[in-house]
Amino acid sequence: AVVGLLYPCIDSHLGEPHKFKREWASVMRCIAVFVGINHASAKLDFANNVQLSLTLAALSLGLWWTFDRSRSGLGLGITIAFVATLITQFLVYNGVYQYTSPDFLYIRSWLPCIFFSGGVTVGNIGRQLAM
C-alpha cells in the first residue's frame, strides 16, 4: 500500500504527472504480465541462474517500458528492488527465511527482478486509484 501511494506522491512532487495509458484495462494487463513474470521465475528451466536472471531483467524492463515509461517509475522501481532485496537478505541472514540453493549472497539472483516488476505494477495501481 505504501508503494502504491508513493508513486502518485513522487509524480506530484516532481511536477511530472503520469499520462501514459491511464485506464483500468492497462492496469489489469500490467497485473497479468507481472503474474506471468512471477510464474516464469518459478516454472521455466534454464541452463543456469544467470540466463534466468537476465531473462527476467529484460521482461521486467519490458513491463516498465510497456506500462509506465516515466523516470520516476524507473527510479522508484529500482529503489524498491534494492530496498526489498536488502530486507530479504537481512531476513535470510537472521534465519527467518531460507533458500535451498541461494546464488546471490543469501538469496536467489532473480529476486530483485520480481521486486522491480512488482513495484511497477503496484505503482500503476496506485496511480490509477489516485486519479
N, C-alpha and C positions, 0 to 999 in steps of 0.2 A: 504494500500500500504506500509506503514511504517513497519507493522508487517511482511509482505511478504519479504521485503528487509532485515529485521533484522535477520531472520533465517540463510540465507547463510553467512551473515557477522559474526555472532556469531560462526558458524561452522568453518569458515576460521580462526577466531581469536583464537579459542580453538585448532586448528590444527587437528580437527576430521571431515574430510569430510563425509557427509552423503551418505551412499552407499546402503541403504535398499530400494529396489523396485523403481528404478529410471526410470520410464516411464510414459507417459501421461495417459495410461489406469489406472494405480494405482491412479493417482491424481484424475481422474474422479470418480473412485469408492469411494475415500475418500470424495469427494464433495457429492456424493449420500448418503453416510452414515451420513454425517453431516446434510443434509436436512431431513433425516429420524429421527435423534435425535431431531432436531428442531420441526418437525411435531409432534413427540411423546410428547414433552413437552406441546404442546397446546391441543392435542386431546385425550390423554389417561386419563381415570378417575381412580384415586387411592383413597384408603380409607382416606389417609391423605398426607400432603405435604412431610413428612419425607420419606415415601415409594417412592414417585415420585423423590425426590432429590437423594436418594440412587441409584435408578434405573438409573437415568440419569448420575450420577457419574460413575457407573460401565460401562455404554455404552460409556461415554467419554474416560475413561481409555482404554477400548477395542479399540476405534478408534485410540488412540495414539499407543497402542501395535501393532495393525494390520498394520498401515501405516507409523509409524515413528521409534519407539524403540530407540531413542537417548536420552542421558541425557540432551543435550542442548534443545531438543524439549520438554521434560518434564518440565524442568526448565522455559523455555520461556512460555509454556502453562500455568503453574501455575502463573507466574508473570503477564501475560496478563489477566488472570481471576481475579486476585487480584486487579490490577490497574483499569480494566474496571468496576469491581463491586464497587470500591471506587468512581469512577467518576459517576456512575449511582446513588449511594447513595447520592452524593452531589447534583446532578440534581433534584432528587426527593425531597430532603430536602428543596431545594430552590424553589420548585413549578413548575419546568419546565416540569416534568413528574409526573404522579400519578398512582398508582396501586390501584385497587378496594379492594383487600384483601392482603396487604403485610404481610409476615410471618417471615421475617428476617430483623430486624430493619425497613427500609423503603421500601424494595424490596421483590421480591419472592425468596425463598431459592434455587430454581433450576437455577437461572440466572448465577451463576459462572460456572456451568457445561456447559452451552451453550457457554459462553465466552471461556472456555478452549478448547472445541472441535472446535470452530470457529478459534481459534488461531492456532491449529494444522493443520487444513485444509488450512488456508491461508499460513501458513509456508511451507506446501508441494507444494503449487502453486509457492511460491517464490523460493524455492529450484529448482524446475523444470525449471522455467524461467531463473534462474542463470546458469543453465548447458550449 
